[in-house]
Amino acid sequence: MVLSLIIRNALRHKLRTFLTILGVAVAVMAFGLIRTILAAWYSSVEASSPDRLVTRNAVGITSTLPLSYREQILKIDGVKQVTWANWFGGTYIDPENFFPQFAVDKDAYFEVFPEFITPPDQFEAWKNDLRGAIVGRKLADRFGWKVGDRITLIGSIYTDNWDFDIVGIYAGKDQTIDEGSMLMRWDYLDAWIKKNWPGYAAQIGWYVLKLSDPNRSTEISSAIDTQFKNSTAETRTETEKAFALSFVQMSGAILVLLKVMSFLIIGIILMVLVNTMVMAGRERTAEHAYMKSLGFRAYHLVWIISGESLLIAFLGGGLGLLLLFGVANIVKSAVAMWFPVFVVTPATFMIVICVALFVGLLAAIFPSQRVVRMKIVDGLRVVD
């Protein structure tokens, strides 16, 4: 009987209820979209492996380290494998065609990063072709590249025209793995540097270490940095997660703004629903007083009011989620080069549902308090 009464109350003013549900849905969709953007921003952090460390120059990521450090790092107890990479920074046809490009170690890189899955024949072709490049599946789809294509990048750091043969396409082991990068051979880059900038040869951007025991990461980090202390290129070693987080934090102001906006949207949802529930409560003042006179307890009326508020919030939240999935798919293609991983995560789904229901409960507080405090005589005096 109570459920039937809740539904009837919600449908008394169909247009008002519909507009409230629509308003809640739009706000929920906006809230969910912001949470999805935040999740995409942190996707590289979440995809980090606990058994990997990153060693870079203590001065900053733009300073290099000698290649000779690799053998010394490998000798440290607990280090299972060491690979390295360099940021390349080239332009494909147009500067707007941005995508990450890394010059990497051809021998151990894919061993340290097993989440990048490449067919064995393509991997062998890459190792045998100095100009070979392996690109992510999403990047290949973006530009229509296929194995066997030759592309040219215009170097912005290493100023020259660089020809590459697409010899492989990698896929991520799951949807959290970036499939929008290009991996080229570091020795191809180093050969150019030896010829044009001989004083900067045999230098790498950062090392990535695979550990035999992730629980020893702090101990091993300290051992590496101690070994190279007071050298010409001191190091800073940290977990892969901390390394990725340092890049995310460069956009700290934007992230704070997005978080503030998400809380403001919760406030908007609340105001929309509170307005509807307060109006409904005032219209039913005499009715609630009459129900009290018939023996309905205050908690019965609170259940009815709260049920109506939760029903509207639930319907608005459900519609908002449907809108969110549709809008996210549209936004995904527009931001693919900035956010390779852009999906509505299960965590975002649950947060949106919880926020909608929480707002539904909050919106029922004021009209519930009013009906609890209302005296029967005073309520019956009110004329609709």
N, C-alpha and C positions, 0 to 999 in steps of 0.2 A: 504493500500500500504506500509506503514511504517513497519508494522509487518512482511509482506512478505519479505521486504528487509532485515530486521534484521535476519530472519531465514536463508535466502540465504547467507548472509554474514557469519553467524556462521557455515554454512555447506560447505563453500568454501574449507577449509582444514579439511576434516572429521577426519583424524587421529589426527591432533593437537588438534582439539576441543574435540575429545573423550578422549584423554590423559589428557587434562586440566580438563574436567568434572570428570574423574576418580581421578585425584590428589586432586581436591577440595573435592570430596566425602570422600576419605580416611582421609583427614585432618579434615573435619566436623565430621566424625565418631569418630575420636580420641578426638576432642574437646568435643563432646557430652558424650563420655564415661567418661572423667574426671569430667564433670559436674554431671554426674550420681553418680560417686563415692563420690563426695562432698555432694550431696543431701543425699546419704545413710549414710554418716558420721553424718549428722545433723538430721537424721530422728527421733531420740529419742527426740531431742529438739523440732521439729515440732509437735510431737505427745503429747507433754506435755499439761496438762489441766490447765487453768487459775484459777480454784477453788481448787487447791492443793498446799500445802506448804510442804517443807521437812525440818525437824529439825535434825541436826547431831551434833556431838561433835565439839566444836570450834577448837580443836587441829587439827582435820583432820578426814577423812572418816574411817581411820583404827582404830580410838579410839571409844570406845563404850559409851552408855548412859544407866543409870539405867532404868529398866522397870517401876519403881515407878513414873517416870516422866509422864507417860500416863495420870493418873488420874488428875494430876495438870494441864496438858495441856487442857484436856477436859473441865475444869472449866472456861477457858478463853472465854470471850464473843466473839462470831463469829465462834468458832470452832465447827463444826457439828459432826465430827467423827475423830478418831485417830486410825491408825494401825501402824505396824512396820515390819521391815525385817532385815535379816542378810545375808551377802554374805557367801556362804558355801565353795566353792572351792574344788571340788572333781574331780577325774579322772575316766572316764568310759573306762575300758579295756586298752586304750592307751592314753598317754598324748596328742597326736594330736587330740583326740576326744573332743576338747574344746566346751563347751556350758555354758551359765550362769545358775547358780543354787542359788536359794534364799530360806532361811528358813523364813517363813512368819506366821503372825498371822492368825489362822484358822477362827476366828470369824468375823473380820471386813475387811480383806484384799480385798476380792472381792466386798465388798460394796463400798470401796474407789476407786477401779479400776473396774468400771462396763464394761469397754471396753474388759475385758477378759471374754469371754462367755463360760460357762461350763454347760452341761446338769444338771438339778436339782438332778437327782439320783446319778450322779457321784460326785457332790459336797457333797451330804450327805455321800456317801461312804468315801470320803476324811476326813470329820469331825469325822468319826467313826473309822478310821484306823490310829493309831499313826505313822505307817511307810508309810502311803499313800503319793503318789506324783501325782501332776497334771502336765502334760507336754504340751507344745505347739504342734499344729498340724504339723508344719514343722519339729520340733525336732523328733516327733514320726515317721514321714515319713522317716526321715534321717536314723534312726537306725532300722526301721521296728517294733517299739514297738506298742503294742496294750493293751487295758484295760485288766487287769488280769495278765500281765507279772510281774515278779520280776527281778529287776536289782540290781547290786552291784556297788557302787562307792567307790573308795579308797580316803579317806580324805587326803588332802595335808595340811590343817590347823588343822582340828580335826582328828588327825592321827588314823584311824581305818578303818575297812571294814564296810560299811554302806549298809544295805539291804533296798530296797524300793519297794513298790507295786504300779504299775501304775494303779491308780483307776479312772483317768479322763484325758481327752484331751480337752484343751481349744482352742478356735478360737478367733481371733481378730475381732472386729466389722467392720474393714475395712483393707485395705492393708498396712496402715501405722503402724499397731500394730505388735509388735514383737511376733512371734509365735515360737521362738526358745529357750525358757527358760524352766526351771524345777522349780516348786514350791513345796516345802516340808513343813512339819509342824515345826514351831519354837519350840514347846514344846518337840518334839522328840530330837532336838539338845540340848535344855536346860537340858533335863534329863541326857544326856551323859555328859554334862559339870558339872552338880552337882556331878556326880559320879567320874569324872576324874580330873576336875579342880574346886573344890568347891568354891574357892574364886572368880571365874568369872561367877557364875551363875546369872540368872535374869538380864543379860545385853543384849542390842540389838544394832544393827548397826545404824539404823536411823528410825525416825518416819515420817509418811506421814499423813498430816492433810487435811481433807476435810472441806472447808469453806462454810458458809451459804451465804456469799457475797464476791465474788472475788475482788471487789473494795476496800475491807478493808485489803488486803494482807499485805501491808506495816505496817499498824497499828498493826495487829495481830502478825506479825513477831517480831516487836519491843517489844511487851508485853511479848512474850515468852522468848526472850533472856534476857530481863530485869529481869524476874522472877528468872532465873537460874544464874544470874550474881554473881560472887564470890562464887559459889558452887564448889564442887569437880569436877564436870563435866559441865563446861559452854557450852552453846549451840550456834549454828549459824543456823538461820532459813532463808530460801530463797524460792523463787518460784520454782516449779518443773522444769520450763524451765531453770532457772539459775543453778539449781543443775545439770541438764543434760548437760548444756553447759560447766560446769567446767570440766567434764570428756572429752568432745570433745577437749577442749583447751589444754589438756595434750599432744595432738598430734599436737600442733600448728605449729611446723616446717614442718611437713609433709603436713599440709593443705596449708601453704604458698607456698611450692614447687609445689603442684598441681595447685594452682591458677596461679602461674607464668608460668607453663607449658601450661595452657589453653590459656594465652595471647600470648605465643610464637607460638602456633599452629595457632592462628588468623593471626599472621604475616606471617606464611608459606602459608596459604590460599591466603593471599593478594599478596605475591610475585609470586605465581604460576599464578594467574589470571592476574596480572599486566603485567607479561612477555608476555602472550598470546595477550593481548590487545595492547601492545606497538608494537609487531611484526605485528599484523594485521593493525595497524594504519600506520606504515611505508610503508607497501606493498600497501596501498590504497591512498598514498599521492596524486598522479596524479589524481586518480579517484575523490577524495574529491575536488580537485581544479576544475576539470571539472564540478562537480555538483554545485559548487559555481557559476561558469560562466553561468550555466543554470538558475540561480535564487534561488537555495537553500540557505536559510539563515544559519548562523552559528548554531543557535539553532536546526535547522532540523538535522544537522550532529551530534550535541551533543546527540540528542534523539536517533539517530540510533546507535551511539557508546555505549551509556549508555544502550540501550535496549539489544544489543548483550552481553554486560558484565553481565547484570542482568539475561539474559536467561541462560547463562552458569553457573552463580552462583546458580540460582534457580534449574537447573537440577542437578548440583553437590550436592547442599544441600539436594535435595529430595533423591538422591541415597545414600547420606551419612546417612540420617535418616533410610533408609531401612537397611543399613549395621549396624547401631547403634542398632536397635532393635534385630537383629540377634546375634550380638556379646554380647550384654547385657544379653541375655538369656543364653549364654554359660558361661560368667563370673559369672553370678548369682549363678550357682551351685558350682562354685569353691570358692566363697567367702561367702557362706551361713552362716558359723559359725562366721564370723566377721561382716557381714552386713546382718542381718535377713531381712531387708527391702531394696531391691535392684531393683528399677523399674525406667524406664525412665518417669519422671514426666511431666505433661503438661507444667510446667514452663521451664523445660529443652528443651522440644520440641519447645516452642516459642523462647527461647534464641538462639537455633541452627538456626532456620529459619531466625531470625532477623540478626544474625551474618553473615550468608551467603549472605543475600541481602545487608547488610551494606558494606561488602567486595566488592560485585559487583559494588556498587556505587563508592567506593573509587578507585577501579581498573580503572574506566572510566575517572577519573579526568585528569591524565597526557595526554592520547591521545586526550581528549576533548580540553584541553588547547592548545595543539599543532595545532589542526585543526582550532580553533578559531583565533589564531594568524597568521596562514598561509596566505600569499598573493597568489592570483590566479596565478600570473606569476611565482612565485617561485615554486609553486606546480606542474605546468605543465612542468617545466624543469626536474623534477625527472623522471627517466626512471626505470620501474619495472625490 
